[in-house]
């Protein structure tokens, strides 16, 4: 991994082949918010509806 300023390059150690490149936006917060127990999350979780019984 090579990090230069806000540019990160990841490569395979054995071959040197570049796997990924990332540009870090310093204006963005990449950390997940820490919520204390009982506080609401940022977005409501969408739960899958219960399966309907077709044998009625």
Long-range contacts (C-beta under 8 A, 24 or more apart in sequence): none
